[in-house]
Amino acid sequence: MNMRRAVVSGSFYPNDKEEIKKYIEHFNNSFKVDNIDITPRAIISPHAGYVYSGFTANLAFNLSSKQEFKRVVVIGPSHKVYLEGASIALYDEYETPLGNIKIDKKYSEELKEKYDFLDFLEDAHYEHSTETQAPFIKNYFDGLEIIEIVYGKMDFTQLSILIDELLQDKNNFIVISTDLSHFYTQEEAKKLDNICLNAIANRDLNLFNEGCEACGLTGVKAMISSSLKNNLITKVLHYCTSFDRTKDDSRVVGYTSVLIGE
């Protein structure tokens, strides 16, 4: 069977099913939310190692899991392979330590044919920004199909047109993968990341240009643009940096998770 192999299990997250379950159980025992006042259609989720950003990512997946969907579309930036446009995974299944997820190959092929910036470049899918989302998807949305899109150099307005189409089908749940600023001091990181958080919270596309640094900025801006066009609201759930784990405030990475919905 043609499979999207798990390439960062054992490094970014455990390659053992029970260890992942323990992580998620620990995360879920660490928070309590009674009412979120939003019907999720999409989330923004970080993609670092679970020890750094797993709690933040899990929060968004947990709070979205009460909704019923047919497929999850994961969109993340390419870190290792240069590409112009984006690549959509045309495999049959997606490997995770919790069990494989069926890829909606027919839907993926239809999108590829419709959007000229979409191609299938196998090397682009050795990518952690999207793969780190997959165990959460398998845990919270078992039985759903997945679509993986990895983008490179492209304008956010192009990607937003695709997201607009995805939002028209309420069977789709969208995951936008990004981390925030990289390798600033804790104090500097908070200043830069607050620009991103305020831009997301206020759905202010211009504010992103005032210093927001996020590796998945194209995806985030595309999602915020689509939220404006589709009258969706945003709710920032959590923000942290790697300092919370390492206690080293000299070079930190920022993480956030966000609900986007009605």
C-alpha positions in Angstrom: 0.0 0.0 0.0 1.2 3.5 -0.9 1.8 5.2 2.5 2.8 8.5 3.9 5.4 7.2 6.3 5.9 8.7 9.8 9.3 10.3 9.6 9.6 12.2 12.9 8.1 9.7 15.3 10.6 9.0 18.1 11.9 12.5 17.9 9.2 15.1 17.8 6.7 12.7 19.5 6.9 9.1 20.8 6.8 6.2 18.4 5.0 4.2 21.0 1.2 4.2 21.2 1.0 4.0 24.9 3.5 6.9 25.4 1.4 9.1 23.2 -1.7 8.2 25.1 0.0 9.1 28.3 1.1 12.5 27.0 -2.5 13.3 25.9 -4.0 12.1 29.2 -1.5 14.3 31.1 -2.3 17.3 28.9 -6.1 16.7 29.4 -5.7 16.5 33.2 -4.0 19.9 33.1 -6.9 22.1 32.0 -10.6 22.4 32.3 -12.8 24.5 30.0 -16.6 24.6 30.5 -17.8 26.7 27.6 -15.9 27.9 24.5 -18.7 29.8 22.8 -17.5 28.8 19.3 -18.3 26.1 16.9 -14.9 25.1 15.5 -14.2 25.0 11.8 -10.5 25.3 11.9 -7.6 25.6 14.4 -4.1 27.0 14.4 -1.7 24.5 16.0 2.0 24.5 16.8 4.4 21.8 15.5 7.3 21.5 17.9 8.2 18.4 19.9 5.3 17.4 22.2 7.4 18.2 25.3 7.5 21.9 24.2 4.2 22.5 22.4 2.1 19.4 22.9 -0.1 20.8 25.6 -0.9 23.9 23.4 -1.7 21.8 20.4 -3.7 19.3 22.3 -6.0 22.0 23.8 -7.2 23.0 20.3 -7.8 19.4 19.2 -9.6 18.5 22.4 -11.9 21.4 22.2 -12.7 20.7 18.5 -13.4 17.0 18.9 -17.0 17.4 19.9 -17.8 18.4 16.4 -18.5 15.9 13.6 -16.5 16.0 10.4 -15.6 13.8 7.5 -12.1 14.8 6.9 -9.2 16.8 8.4 -7.1 19.0 6.1 -3.7 19.7 7.5 -1.8 22.7 6.0 1.8 23.4 7.0 5.0 25.0 5.8 7.9 23.1 4.2 11.0 23.3 6.4 13.5 21.1 4.4 12.4 21.2 0.8 12.2 24.3 -1.3 9.1 24.4 -3.5 7.0 27.0 -5.2 3.3 26.6 -4.6 2.2 23.6 -2.5 2.3 19.8 -2.5 -0.8 17.7 -1.7 -0.2 14.1 -0.5 -1.5 11.5 -3.0 -0.9 8.4 -0.8 -3.5 5.9 0.3 -2.8 6.0 4.1 -1.0 8.2 6.7 1.1 6.3 9.2 1.0 7.1 12.9 1.9 5.1 16.0 -1.8 5.2 17.0 -2.8 3.5 13.8 -2.9 4.6 10.2 -5.3 7.2 8.9 -7.0 6.9 5.5 -6.1 9.6 3.1 -9.0 11.0 1.1 -7.1 10.5 -2.2 -10.0 11.2 -4.5 -10.7 14.6 -2.9 -7.0 15.4 -2.9 -6.7 14.6 -6.6 -9.7 16.8 -7.3 -8.1 19.7 -5.5 -4.8 19.1 -7.3 -6.6 19.3 -10.7 -8.4 22.4 -9.7 -5.6 24.5 -8.3 -2.5 25.1 -10.5 -0.3 25.8 -7.5 -0.9 22.3 -6.2 1.4 19.4 -7.2 2.5 16.1 -5.6 6.2 16.2 -4.6 7.0 13.2 -2.5 10.1 14.8 -0.8 7.9 17.7 0.5 6.0 15.2 2.7 9.0 14.4 4.8 7.7 17.3 6.9 7.2 17.6 10.6 4.9 20.7 10.6 2.1 18.5 9.3 3.1 15.1 10.7 3.1 16.3 14.3 -0.6 17.0 14.0 -1.4 13.4 12.8 -1.4 11.6 16.2 -3.8 14.2 17.6 -6.0 13.7 14.6 -6.0 9.9 15.0 -6.7 10.2 18.8 -9.5 12.7 18.6 -11.0 12.1 15.1 -10.5 8.3 14.7 -12.3 7.2 11.5 -11.9 10.4 9.7 -9.9 10.8 6.5 -6.9 13.2 6.2 -5.6 15.5 3.5 -2.0 16.8 3.8 -0.9 20.0 2.1 2.7 21.3 2.5 3.4 24.7 1.0 6.5 26.6 0.1 6.9 30.0 -1.6 3.5 31.3 -2.4 1.1 34.2 -1.8 -1.3 33.8 1.1 -4.1 35.0 -1.1 -3.8 31.9 -3.3 -3.9 29.6 -0.3 -6.9 31.5 1.1 -8.9 30.8 -2.1 -8.4 27.1 -1.5 -9.3 27.5 2.2 -12.5 29.3 1.2 -13.5 26.2 -0.8 -12.7 23.9 2.0 -14.9 25.9 4.4 -17.9 25.7 2.0 -18.0 22.0 3.0 -18.9 21.6 6.6 -17.5 18.1 6.6 -14.0 19.6 6.5 -12.0 20.5 9.5 -8.8 22.6 8.8 -5.6 22.5 10.8 -3.1 25.4 10.1 0.3 24.5 11.5 2.8 27.1 12.7 5.2 28.0 15.4 5.9 31.7 16.2 9.2 33.5 16.7 12.4 31.6 16.8 15.5 32.0 18.9 15.0 35.4 20.5 15.2 36.1 24.2 12.1 35.4 26.1 11.4 39.2 26.4 11.9 39.8 22.7 9.9 36.8 21.7 6.9 37.9 23.7 6.9 41.3 22.0 7.0 39.7 18.5 4.5 37.0 19.3 2.1 39.5 20.8 1.9 41.1 17.3 0.9 37.7 15.9 -1.6 37.0 18.6 -3.2 40.4 18.3 -3.4 40.1 14.5 -5.1 36.7 14.9 -7.4 37.8 17.7 -8.5 41.0 15.8 -8.4 39.4 12.3 -6.1 42.2 11.2 -4.1 41.2 8.2 -2.1 44.5 8.2 -0.9 43.9 11.7 1.0 40.8 10.7 3.3 43.0 8.8 4.4 44.9 12.0 6.8 42.2 13.1 5.0 38.9 13.4 7.5 36.1 12.8 6.0 32.7 12.2 7.3 29.9 10.0 3.7 29.2 8.9 2.8 32.9 8.4 1.5 32.2 4.9 -1.0 29.7 6.2 -2.0 31.8 9.2 -2.6 34.9 7.0 -4.5 32.7 4.5 -6.7 31.4 7.3 -7.4 34.8 8.8 -8.2 36.2 5.3 -10.7 33.4 4.9 -12.1 33.9 8.3 -12.9 37.5 7.3 -14.5 36.5 4.0 -16.5 33.7 5.7 -17.5 35.6 8.9 -15.7 33.3 11.2 -14.4 34.4 14.6 -11.1 33.6 16.3 -10.3 32.6 19.8 -6.7 32.4 21.0 -6.5 29.5 23.5 -3.0 29.3 24.7 0.4 30.9 24.3 3.8 29.7 25.7 7.4 29.5 24.7 10.1 26.8 25.0 11.3 28.6 28.2 8.4 27.0 30.0 10.1 23.7 29.5 13.8 24.5 29.3 14.0 27.5 31.7 16.5 29.0 29.2 15.3 32.5 28.3 18.2 33.3 25.9 16.9 31.5 22.8 13.2 30.6 22.8 10.5 29.5 20.3 7.0 30.7 20.7 3.8 28.6 20.3 0.1 29.3 20.2 -3.2 27.5 19.5 -6.3 29.1 18.2 -9.9 28.1 17.5 -11.6 29.5 14.4 -15.3 29.0 13.9 -18.8 30.3 14.1 
